[in-house]
Amino acid sequence: MQVSPLDCLGCGNCVDICPMKAKGALTMEYLESQMHEAENWEYALTVEQKDLMPRGTVKGSQFAQPYFEFSGACAGCGETPYIKVITQLYGDRMMIANATGCSSIWGASAPSLPYTVDKNGHGPSWANSLFEDNAEYGLGMAVGVRQMRTKLAALVEELAECTNLDNVKEAAKAWLAGMDDGANSRKESDALVAALNAQEITCPHCKELAAQILEKKDYLVKKSVWCVGGDGWSYDIGYGGVDHVLASGEDVNILVFDTEVYSNTGGQASKATPAAAIAKFAASGKRTKKKDLGMMAATYGYVYVAQVAMGADKNQFLKAVQEAENYHGPSLIICYAPCINHGLRRGMGKTQENEKLAVECGYWHLYRFNPQLKAEGKNPFTLDSKEPKGSFRDFLMDQVRYTSLLKEFPDKAEALFEKAEADARDRYEGYKKRAEMQ
Ligand SMILES: Cc1ncc(C[n+]2csc(CCOP(=O)(O)OP(=O)(O)O)c2C)c(N)n1
Protein backbone atom coordinates (compact mmCIF):
# COMPACT_ATOMS: atom_id res chain seq x y z
CA MET A 1 0.00 0.00 0.00
CA GLN A 2 1.29 3.44 -0.85
CA VAL A 3 -0.10 6.93 -0.30
CA SER A 4 0.12 9.49 -3.09
CA PRO A 5 1.05 12.72 -1.27
CA LEU A 6 0.44 14.91 -4.32
CA ASP A 7 -3.16 13.70 -4.49
CA CYS A 8 -3.90 13.69 -0.76
CA LEU A 9 -6.57 16.20 0.27
CA GLY A 10 -5.22 16.34 3.80
CA CYS A 11 -8.41 15.46 5.68
CA GLY A 12 -6.56 13.27 8.17
CA ASN A 13 -9.22 10.55 8.53
CA CYS A 14 -6.70 7.81 7.72
CA VAL A 15 -4.44 8.95 10.54
CA ASP A 16 -7.37 9.34 12.89
CA ILE A 17 -8.63 5.77 12.47
CA CYS A 18 -5.33 3.99 11.80
CA PRO A 19 -5.24 0.88 14.00
CA MET A 20 -1.53 1.53 14.59
CA LYS A 21 -2.11 5.18 15.46
CA ALA A 22 -0.62 4.86 18.93
CA LYS A 23 2.58 3.58 17.36
CA GLY A 24 2.73 6.51 14.95
CA ALA A 25 2.40 4.33 11.83
CA LEU A 26 0.69 7.23 10.04
CA THR A 27 1.14 10.91 10.83
CA MET A 28 0.17 14.09 9.01
CA GLU A 29 3.21 16.01 7.78
CA TYR A 30 3.72 18.99 5.50
CA LEU A 31 3.82 18.13 1.82
CA GLU A 32 7.31 19.60 1.25
CA SER A 33 8.76 17.08 3.66
CA GLN A 34 7.04 14.14 1.94
CA MET A 35 8.21 14.39 -1.65
CA HIS A 36 10.12 11.11 -1.34
CA GLU A 37 6.69 9.51 -0.92
CA ALA A 38 5.76 10.89 -4.34
CA GLU A 39 8.70 8.94 -5.76
CA ASN A 40 7.58 5.86 -3.87
CA TRP A 41 4.14 6.33 -5.41
CA GLU A 42 5.63 6.29 -8.92
CA TYR A 43 7.50 3.12 -8.01
CA ALA A 44 4.39 1.51 -6.50
CA LEU A 45 2.62 1.89 -9.84
CA THR A 46 5.21 -0.39 -11.44
CA VAL A 47 4.67 -3.21 -8.93
CA GLU A 48 2.35 -5.99 -9.99
CA GLN A 49 -0.83 -6.00 -7.94
CA LYS A 50 -1.59 -9.28 -6.20
CA ASP A 51 -4.31 -10.46 -3.85
CA LEU A 52 -2.20 -10.97 -0.73
CA MET A 53 -5.23 -11.90 1.35
CA PRO A 54 -8.84 -12.78 0.52
CA ARG A 55 -10.40 -9.74 -1.11
CA GLY A 56 -13.63 -10.01 0.85
CA THR A 57 -11.90 -9.16 4.12
CA VAL A 58 -11.27 -5.63 5.40
CA LYS A 59 -7.52 -6.05 5.15
CA GLY A 60 -7.53 -8.01 1.90
CA SER A 61 -9.78 -5.51 0.13
CA GLN A 62 -7.19 -2.80 0.78
CA PHE A 63 -4.47 -4.65 -1.15
CA ALA A 64 -6.67 -4.70 -4.25
CA GLN A 65 -6.47 -1.96 -6.85
CA PRO A 66 -9.19 0.67 -6.41
CA TYR A 67 -10.95 1.53 -9.67
CA PHE A 68 -11.78 4.89 -8.14
CA GLU A 69 -9.02 7.38 -7.37
CA PHE A 70 -8.45 11.11 -6.90
CA SER A 71 -12.06 12.24 -6.97
CA GLY A 72 -13.15 15.85 -6.80
CA ALA A 73 -14.94 15.36 -3.46
CA CYS A 74 -14.53 17.57 -0.39
CA ALA A 75 -11.70 16.49 1.91
CA GLY A 76 -13.12 13.99 4.38
CA CYS A 77 -16.28 13.31 2.31
CA GLY A 78 -18.37 10.53 3.86
CA GLU A 79 -19.59 9.27 0.47
CA THR A 80 -16.44 8.43 -1.51
CA PRO A 81 -14.89 5.81 0.83
CA TYR A 82 -17.87 3.51 0.24
CA ILE A 83 -17.61 3.42 -3.53
CA LYS A 84 -13.82 3.16 -3.43
CA VAL A 85 -14.04 -0.12 -1.51
CA ILE A 86 -16.83 -1.46 -3.72
CA THR A 87 -14.65 -0.89 -6.79
CA GLN A 88 -11.85 -2.81 -5.06
CA LEU A 89 -14.19 -5.80 -4.97
CA TYR A 90 -16.03 -5.58 -8.30
CA GLY A 91 -14.49 -2.68 -10.27
CA ASP A 92 -13.39 -4.72 -13.27
CA ARG A 93 -16.98 -5.74 -14.05
CA MET A 94 -19.09 -2.90 -12.60
CA MET A 95 -21.67 -0.84 -14.45
CA ILE A 96 -22.70 2.31 -12.60
CA ALA A 97 -25.80 4.45 -13.14
CA ASN A 98 -25.25 7.64 -11.15
CA ALA A 99 -28.04 10.00 -10.13
CA THR A 100 -27.23 13.70 -10.24
CA GLY A 101 -25.88 14.90 -6.91
CA CYS A 102 -22.52 15.10 -5.19
CA SER A 103 -21.70 11.58 -6.37
CA SER A 104 -22.15 12.54 -10.02
CA ILE A 105 -19.90 15.57 -9.47
CA TRP A 106 -17.04 13.89 -7.63
CA GLY A 107 -17.71 10.92 -9.93
CA ALA A 108 -16.99 12.99 -13.04
CA SER A 109 -14.90 16.02 -12.20
CA ALA A 110 -14.41 16.95 -15.84
CA PRO A 111 -11.96 16.83 -17.49
CA SER A 112 -10.78 13.98 -15.30
CA LEU A 113 -12.79 10.98 -14.15
CA PRO A 114 -11.92 9.15 -10.93
CA TYR A 115 -13.20 5.82 -12.27
CA THR A 116 -10.22 4.12 -13.82
CA VAL A 117 -8.97 0.92 -15.46
CA ASP A 118 -6.46 -1.79 -14.64
CA LYS A 119 -3.58 -2.97 -16.80
CA ASN A 120 -6.00 -5.06 -18.88
CA GLY A 121 -8.16 -2.05 -19.61
CA HIS A 122 -10.98 -3.35 -17.41
CA GLY A 123 -12.83 -0.95 -15.15
CA PRO A 124 -16.29 0.29 -14.25
CA SER A 125 -18.49 1.77 -16.95
CA TRP A 126 -20.13 4.91 -15.60
CA ALA A 127 -22.85 7.27 -16.71
CA ASN A 128 -25.01 9.91 -15.10
CA SER A 129 -28.73 10.17 -15.51
CA LEU A 130 -31.48 12.39 -14.22
CA PHE A 131 -32.50 12.64 -10.64
CA GLU A 132 -35.95 11.36 -11.48
CA ASP A 133 -35.00 8.27 -13.49
CA ASN A 134 -31.59 7.03 -12.42
CA ALA A 135 -32.81 3.77 -10.90
CA GLU A 136 -34.66 3.00 -14.13
CA TYR A 137 -31.50 3.89 -16.05
CA GLY A 138 -29.58 1.23 -14.10
CA LEU A 139 -32.45 -1.22 -14.54
CA GLY A 140 -32.18 -0.68 -18.29
CA MET A 141 -28.50 -1.59 -18.11
CA ALA A 142 -29.30 -4.75 -16.14
CA VAL A 143 -32.08 -5.84 -18.50
CA GLY A 144 -29.91 -5.12 -21.53
CA VAL A 145 -27.07 -7.18 -20.08
CA ARG A 146 -29.46 -10.00 -19.19
CA GLN A 147 -30.77 -10.13 -22.78
CA MET A 148 -27.24 -10.25 -24.21
CA ARG A 149 -26.17 -12.99 -21.80
CA THR A 150 -29.28 -15.08 -22.44
CA LYS A 151 -28.44 -14.95 -26.14
CA LEU A 152 -24.80 -15.78 -25.37
CA ALA A 153 -25.86 -18.76 -23.24
CA ALA A 154 -27.92 -20.12 -26.15
CA LEU A 155 -24.97 -19.72 -28.54
CA VAL A 156 -22.48 -21.32 -26.14
CA GLU A 157 -24.84 -24.22 -25.48
CA GLU A 158 -25.25 -24.84 -29.19
CA LEU A 159 -21.50 -24.72 -29.65
CA ALA A 160 -20.94 -27.17 -26.77
CA GLU A 161 -23.32 -29.60 -28.46
CA CYS A 162 -22.02 -29.23 -31.99
CA THR A 163 -18.26 -29.12 -31.53
CA ASN A 164 -16.07 -32.22 -31.52
CA LEU A 165 -13.07 -30.30 -30.16
CA ASP A 166 -12.65 -31.40 -26.54
CA ASN A 167 -11.13 -28.20 -25.15
CA VAL A 168 -13.78 -25.98 -26.78
CA LYS A 169 -16.53 -28.25 -25.42
CA GLU A 170 -15.00 -28.19 -21.93
CA ALA A 171 -14.51 -24.41 -21.88
CA ALA A 172 -18.08 -23.88 -23.13
CA LYS A 173 -19.54 -26.18 -20.47
CA ALA A 174 -17.47 -24.59 -17.70
CA TRP A 175 -18.63 -21.12 -18.75
CA LEU A 176 -22.28 -22.24 -18.83
CA ALA A 177 -22.03 -23.79 -15.36
CA GLY A 178 -20.53 -20.66 -13.81
CA MET A 179 -21.93 -17.85 -15.92
CA ASP A 180 -23.73 -16.25 -12.95
CA ASP A 181 -20.90 -16.75 -10.50
CA GLY A 182 -19.37 -13.27 -10.32
CA ALA A 183 -16.14 -14.30 -8.63
CA ASN A 184 -15.18 -16.91 -11.25
CA SER A 185 -16.82 -15.73 -14.42
CA ARG A 186 -13.79 -13.68 -15.54
CA LYS A 187 -11.58 -16.78 -15.39
CA GLU A 188 -14.06 -18.96 -17.28
CA SER A 189 -14.81 -16.25 -19.83
CA ASP A 190 -11.11 -15.76 -20.54
CA ALA A 191 -10.69 -19.53 -20.90
CA LEU A 192 -13.56 -19.74 -23.38
CA VAL A 193 -12.25 -16.82 -25.45
CA ALA A 194 -8.76 -18.36 -25.44
CA ALA A 195 -10.15 -21.74 -26.56
CA LEU A 196 -12.12 -20.15 -29.39
CA ASN A 197 -9.15 -18.11 -30.54
CA ALA A 198 -6.57 -20.87 -30.25
CA GLN A 199 -8.41 -23.60 -32.10
CA GLU A 200 -8.67 -24.04 -35.80
CA ILE A 201 -12.44 -24.57 -35.91
CA THR A 202 -13.33 -26.20 -39.21
CA CYS A 203 -17.04 -27.02 -38.80
CA PRO A 204 -18.83 -24.12 -40.57
CA HIS A 205 -21.68 -24.03 -38.04
CA CYS A 206 -19.27 -23.93 -35.05
CA LYS A 207 -17.23 -21.26 -36.84
CA GLU A 208 -20.31 -19.09 -37.16
CA LEU A 209 -21.26 -19.66 -33.49
CA ALA A 210 -17.72 -18.84 -32.34
CA ALA A 211 -17.72 -15.61 -34.36
CA GLN A 212 -21.02 -14.55 -32.79
CA ILE A 213 -19.78 -15.38 -29.27
CA LEU A 214 -16.55 -13.45 -29.77
CA GLU A 215 -18.47 -10.47 -31.07
CA LYS A 216 -20.28 -10.27 -27.70
CA LYS A 217 -17.32 -11.33 -25.58
CA ASP A 218 -17.54 -8.31 -23.28
CA TYR A 219 -20.78 -9.76 -21.95
CA LEU A 220 -19.34 -13.16 -21.08
CA VAL A 221 -18.25 -11.79 -17.69
CA LYS A 222 -21.05 -11.47 -15.11
CA LYS A 223 -21.74 -7.76 -14.62
CA SER A 224 -22.26 -6.04 -11.31
CA VAL A 225 -24.86 -3.31 -11.86
CA TRP A 226 -25.08 -0.44 -9.36
CA CYS A 227 -27.46 2.52 -9.22
CA VAL A 228 -25.91 5.11 -6.94
CA GLY A 229 -26.93 8.52 -5.60
CA GLY A 230 -27.92 10.55 -2.58
CA ASP A 231 -30.94 10.66 -0.32
CA GLY A 232 -32.54 13.49 -2.33
CA TRP A 233 -32.57 11.06 -5.25
CA SER A 234 -33.52 7.84 -3.50
CA TYR A 235 -35.82 8.95 -0.67
CA ASP A 236 -37.50 11.80 -2.56
CA ILE A 237 -37.44 12.70 -6.21
CA GLY A 238 -36.25 9.36 -7.59
CA TYR A 239 -38.10 7.26 -5.02
CA GLY A 240 -40.80 6.10 -7.45
CA GLY A 241 -38.06 4.73 -9.68
CA VAL A 242 -36.10 3.17 -6.82
CA ASP A 243 -39.29 1.42 -5.69
CA HIS A 244 -40.03 0.25 -9.23
CA VAL A 245 -36.56 -1.25 -9.63
CA LEU A 246 -36.66 -2.95 -6.23
CA ALA A 247 -40.07 -4.40 -7.09
CA SER A 248 -38.84 -5.64 -10.48
CA GLY A 249 -36.85 -8.52 -8.97
CA GLU A 250 -33.92 -7.81 -11.33
CA ASP A 251 -30.32 -8.29 -10.21
CA VAL A 252 -29.57 -4.61 -9.50
CA ASN A 253 -27.75 -3.08 -6.53
CA ILE A 254 -28.88 0.31 -5.25
CA LEU A 255 -26.39 2.27 -3.16
CA VAL A 256 -27.59 5.32 -1.25
CA PHE A 257 -25.19 7.91 0.17
CA ASP A 258 -27.33 9.25 2.99
CA THR A 259 -26.12 12.73 3.96
CA GLU A 260 -29.61 13.49 5.27
CA VAL A 261 -29.84 16.56 2.98
CA TYR A 262 -29.58 17.46 -0.69
CA SER A 263 -25.87 18.14 -0.32
CA ASN A 264 -24.88 19.20 -3.78
CA THR A 265 -27.34 22.08 -3.97
CA GLY A 266 -26.44 23.44 -0.56
CA GLY A 267 -28.32 21.33 1.97
CA GLN A 268 -32.06 21.28 1.40
CA ALA A 269 -34.16 19.04 3.65
CA SER A 270 -35.08 15.63 2.25
CA LYS A 271 -37.24 12.87 3.69
CA ALA A 272 -34.00 11.47 5.12
CA THR A 273 -33.48 14.57 7.29
CA PRO A 274 -34.19 13.74 10.95
CA ALA A 275 -36.39 15.85 13.21
CA ALA A 276 -34.65 18.91 14.71
CA ALA A 277 -31.99 19.24 11.99
CA ILE A 278 -31.83 22.65 10.39
CA ALA A 279 -31.73 22.53 6.60
CA LYS A 280 -32.98 24.69 3.78
CA PHE A 281 -36.80 24.48 3.69
CA ALA A 282 -36.56 23.44 7.36
CA ALA A 283 -35.03 26.65 8.70
CA SER A 284 -36.61 26.23 12.12
CA GLY A 285 -35.69 22.55 12.39
CA LYS A 286 -37.40 19.66 10.61
CA ARG A 287 -40.61 18.73 12.36
CA THR A 288 -41.14 15.22 11.10
CA LYS A 289 -39.37 11.90 11.52
CA LYS A 290 -36.75 10.54 9.11
CA LYS A 291 -38.25 8.13 6.58
CA ASP A 292 -37.26 4.49 7.04
CA LEU A 293 -36.43 3.69 3.43
CA GLY A 294 -34.80 0.37 4.30
CA MET A 295 -37.81 -1.06 6.09
CA MET A 296 -40.12 0.11 3.30
CA ALA A 297 -38.01 -1.88 0.84
CA ALA A 298 -37.90 -4.88 3.17
CA THR A 299 -41.70 -5.22 2.98
CA TYR A 300 -41.25 -6.82 -0.46
CA GLY A 301 -39.57 -9.75 1.22
CA TYR A 302 -37.39 -10.44 -1.81
CA VAL A 303 -35.21 -7.33 -1.64
CA TYR A 304 -31.84 -7.48 0.14
CA VAL A 305 -31.57 -4.43 2.42
CA ALA A 306 -28.73 -3.19 4.61
CA GLN A 307 -27.96 -0.07 6.57
CA VAL A 308 -24.26 0.53 7.08
CA ALA A 309 -21.72 3.02 8.42
CA MET A 310 -18.18 2.13 7.47
CA GLY A 311 -16.58 4.12 10.29
CA ALA A 312 -18.69 2.22 12.83
CA ASP A 313 -18.20 -1.31 11.53
CA LYS A 314 -16.06 -2.02 8.46
CA ASN A 315 -16.74 -5.75 8.64
CA GLN A 316 -20.50 -5.26 8.65
CA PHE A 317 -20.21 -2.93 5.65
CA LEU A 318 -18.12 -5.44 3.71
CA LYS A 319 -20.46 -8.28 4.64
CA ALA A 320 -23.46 -6.26 3.44
CA VAL A 321 -21.80 -5.37 0.13
CA GLN A 322 -20.90 -8.98 -0.59
CA GLU A 323 -24.29 -10.33 0.42
CA ALA A 324 -25.99 -7.71 -1.76
CA GLU A 325 -23.77 -8.44 -4.73
CA ASN A 326 -24.12 -12.21 -4.42
CA TYR A 327 -27.90 -11.96 -4.13
CA HIS A 328 -29.39 -12.52 -7.59
CA GLY A 329 -32.18 -10.06 -7.03
CA PRO A 330 -32.58 -6.39 -6.10
CA SER A 331 -30.49 -4.98 -3.24
CA LEU A 332 -30.51 -1.71 -1.37
CA ILE A 333 -27.61 -0.50 0.78
CA ILE A 334 -28.06 2.73 2.72
CA CYS A 335 -24.77 4.30 3.82
CA TYR A 336 -24.47 6.96 6.51
CA ALA A 337 -22.35 9.73 5.01
CA PRO A 338 -21.21 12.74 7.07
CA CYS A 339 -20.99 15.88 4.96
CA ILE A 340 -19.74 19.47 5.09
CA ASN A 341 -23.42 20.46 5.40
CA HIS A 342 -23.52 18.90 8.88
CA GLY A 343 -21.05 21.41 10.26
CA LEU A 344 -19.04 18.91 12.29
CA ARG A 345 -17.48 20.81 15.18
CA ARG A 346 -14.44 18.52 15.16
CA GLY A 347 -13.97 18.93 11.42
CA MET A 348 -14.05 16.78 8.31
CA GLY A 349 -10.96 14.88 9.49
CA LYS A 350 -13.30 13.10 11.90
CA THR A 351 -16.02 11.87 9.55
CA GLN A 352 -15.16 8.19 10.04
CA GLU A 353 -15.19 8.69 13.79
CA ASN A 354 -18.49 10.56 13.46
CA GLU A 355 -20.02 7.44 11.84
CA LYS A 356 -18.84 5.40 14.81
CA LEU A 357 -20.32 7.84 17.32
CA ALA A 358 -23.60 7.95 15.35
CA VAL A 359 -24.02 4.19 15.78
CA GLU A 360 -22.80 4.07 19.38
CA CYS A 361 -25.35 6.64 20.58
CA GLY A 362 -28.21 5.12 18.58
CA TYR A 363 -28.51 7.95 16.04
CA TRP A 364 -27.85 5.54 13.13
CA HIS A 365 -28.50 1.79 13.10
CA LEU A 366 -26.74 -1.07 11.39
CA TYR A 367 -28.77 -3.98 10.11
CA ARG A 368 -29.08 -6.48 7.27
CA PHE A 369 -32.24 -8.01 5.82
CA ASN A 370 -31.31 -11.03 3.75
CA PRO A 371 -34.19 -12.80 1.92
CA GLN A 372 -31.97 -15.86 1.46
CA LEU A 373 -32.11 -16.53 5.21
CA LYS A 374 -35.88 -16.62 4.99
CA ALA A 375 -35.65 -19.28 2.31
CA GLU A 376 -33.59 -21.30 4.81
CA GLY A 377 -36.35 -20.92 7.41
CA LYS A 378 -34.42 -18.32 9.43
CA ASN A 379 -35.20 -14.76 10.46
CA PRO A 380 -34.01 -12.64 7.50
CA PHE A 381 -33.36 -9.62 9.74
CA THR A 382 -30.09 -9.17 11.63
CA LEU A 383 -29.56 -6.15 13.87
CA ASP A 384 -25.82 -5.40 13.85
CA SER A 385 -25.96 -2.33 16.13
CA LYS A 386 -25.39 -2.82 19.83
CA GLU A 387 -27.68 -1.34 22.48
CA PRO A 388 -27.09 2.43 22.30
CA LYS A 389 -24.78 3.92 24.86
CA GLY A 390 -23.30 7.38 25.25
CA SER A 391 -25.13 10.65 24.90
CA PHE A 392 -27.43 11.17 21.93
CA ARG A 393 -27.58 14.85 22.81
CA ASP A 394 -23.78 15.22 22.78
CA PHE A 395 -23.76 13.73 19.29
CA LEU A 396 -26.25 16.37 18.11
CA MET A 397 -24.39 19.18 19.87
CA ASP A 398 -21.26 18.39 17.89
CA GLN A 399 -22.95 19.50 14.67
CA VAL A 400 -23.96 22.98 13.52
CA ARG A 401 -27.11 21.63 11.85
CA TYR A 402 -28.43 20.96 15.37
CA THR A 403 -26.71 23.61 17.49
CA SER A 404 -28.01 26.38 15.22
CA LEU A 405 -31.54 25.33 16.19
CA LEU A 406 -30.65 26.01 19.80
CA LYS A 407 -29.20 29.41 18.91
CA GLU A 408 -31.99 30.57 16.64
CA PHE A 409 -35.05 28.94 18.18
CA PRO A 410 -34.17 28.22 21.80
CA ASP A 411 -37.84 27.94 22.76
CA LYS A 412 -38.48 25.16 20.21
CA ALA A 413 -35.13 23.39 20.34
CA GLU A 414 -35.59 21.28 23.46
CA ALA A 415 -38.81 19.61 22.31
CA LEU A 416 -37.38 18.89 18.87
CA PHE A 417 -34.17 17.41 20.26
CA GLU A 418 -36.27 15.16 22.44
CA LYS A 419 -38.34 14.16 19.46
CA ALA A 420 -35.23 13.34 17.42
CA GLU A 421 -33.98 11.09 20.21
CA ALA A 422 -37.38 9.43 20.69
CA ASP A 423 -37.67 8.83 16.92
CA ALA A 424 -34.27 7.15 16.82
CA ARG A 425 -35.07 5.07 19.91
CA ASP A 426 -38.37 4.05 18.34
CA ARG A 427 -36.57 2.83 15.25
CA TYR A 428 -34.09 0.89 17.32
CA GLU A 429 -36.82 -0.78 19.38
CA GLY A 430 -38.62 -1.75 16.18
CA TYR A 431 -35.44 -3.31 14.78
CA LYS A 432 -34.81 -5.15 18.03
CA LYS A 433 -38.26 -6.72 17.93
CA ARG A 434 -37.75 -7.71 14.34
CA ALA A 435 -34.40 -9.30 15.11
CA GLU A 436 -35.90 -11.30 17.97
CA MET A 437 -38.68 -12.76 15.82
CA GLN A 438 -38.20 -16.44 15.04
C1 LIG B 1 -35.54 16.74 -10.91
C2 LIG B 1 -34.37 17.51 -10.41
N1 LIG B 1 -34.56 18.43 -9.46
C3 LIG B 1 -33.52 19.13 -8.99
C4 LIG B 1 -32.26 18.93 -9.49
C5 LIG B 1 -31.10 19.77 -8.99
N2 LIG B 1 -30.19 18.98 -8.19
C6 LIG B 1 -29.03 18.50 -8.68
S1 LIG B 1 -28.13 17.71 -7.54
C7 LIG B 1 -29.28 17.99 -6.34
C8 LIG B 1 -29.05 17.53 -4.92
C9 LIG B 1 -28.76 16.09 -4.78
O1 LIG B 1 -28.99 15.65 -3.49
P1 LIG B 1 -28.85 14.14 -3.07
O2 LIG B 1 -29.60 13.24 -3.98
O3 LIG B 1 -29.18 14.02 -1.62
O4 LIG B 1 -27.32 13.81 -3.31
P2 LIG B 1 -26.05 14.46 -2.57
O5 LIG B 1 -25.71 15.70 -3.34
O6 LIG B 1 -26.45 14.72 -1.16
O7 LIG B 1 -24.99 13.40 -2.67
C10 LIG B 1 -30.36 18.71 -6.87
C11 LIG B 1 -31.53 19.18 -6.08
C12 LIG B 1 -32.10 17.96 -10.50
N3 LIG B 1 -30.91 17.67 -11.02
N4 LIG B 1 -33.16 17.27 -10.94
PDBQT file of the ligand as one rigid body, heavy atoms in Angstrom, charges set to zero:
ROOT
HETATM    1  C1  LIG A 501     -35.536  16.738 -10.912  1.00  0.00    +0.000 C 
HETATM    2  C2  LIG A 501     -34.368  17.512 -10.409  1.00  0.00    +0.000 A 
HETATM    3  N1  LIG A 501     -34.564  18.431  -9.459  1.00  0.00    +0.000 NA
HETATM    4  C3  LIG A 501     -33.517  19.126  -8.990  1.00  0.00    +0.000 A 
HETATM    5  C4  LIG A 501     -32.258  18.926  -9.487  1.00  0.00    +0.000 A 
HETATM    6  C5  LIG A 501     -31.095  19.765  -8.988  1.00  0.00    +0.000 C 
HETATM    7  N2  LIG A 501     -30.192  18.980  -8.185  1.00  0.00    +0.000 N 
HETATM    8  C6  LIG A 501     -29.031  18.505  -8.677  1.00  0.00    +0.000 A 
HETATM    9  S1  LIG A 501     -28.130  17.707  -7.536  1.00  0.00    +0.000 SA
HETATM   10  C7  LIG A 501     -29.282  17.988  -6.342  1.00  0.00    +0.000 A 
HETATM   11  C8  LIG A 501     -29.052  17.532  -4.922  1.00  0.00    +0.000 C 
HETATM   12  C9  LIG A 501     -28.762  16.090  -4.776  1.00  0.00    +0.000 C 
HETATM   13  O1  LIG A 501     -28.992  15.649  -3.488  1.00  0.00    +0.000 OA
HETATM   14  P1  LIG A 501     -28.854  14.142  -3.073  1.00  0.00    +0.000 P 
HETATM   15  O2  LIG A 501     -29.600  13.242  -3.976  1.00  0.00    +0.000 OA
HETATM   16  O3  LIG A 501     -29.184  14.022  -1.625  1.00  0.00    +0.000 OA
HETATM   17  O4  LIG A 501     -27.315  13.815  -3.307  1.00  0.00    +0.000 OA
HETATM   18  P2  LIG A 501     -26.048  14.456  -2.572  1.00  0.00    +0.000 P 
HETATM   19  O5  LIG A 501     -25.708  15.701  -3.338  1.00  0.00    +0.000 OA
HETATM   20  O6  LIG A 501     -26.450  14.723  -1.163  1.00  0.00    +0.000 OA
HETATM   21  O7  LIG A 501     -24.990  13.402  -2.672  1.00  0.00    +0.000 OA
HETATM   22  C10 LIG A 501     -30.361  18.711  -6.871  1.00  0.00    +0.000 A 
HETATM   23  C11 LIG A 501     -31.535  19.176  -6.083  1.00  0.00    +0.000 C 
HETATM   24  C12 LIG A 501     -32.098  17.960 -10.499  1.00  0.00    +0.000 A 
HETATM   25  N3  LIG A 501     -30.910  17.673 -11.022  1.00  0.00    +0.000 N 
HETATM   26  N4  LIG A 501     -33.164  17.269 -10.940  1.00  0.00    +0.000 NA
ENDROOT
TORSDOF 0
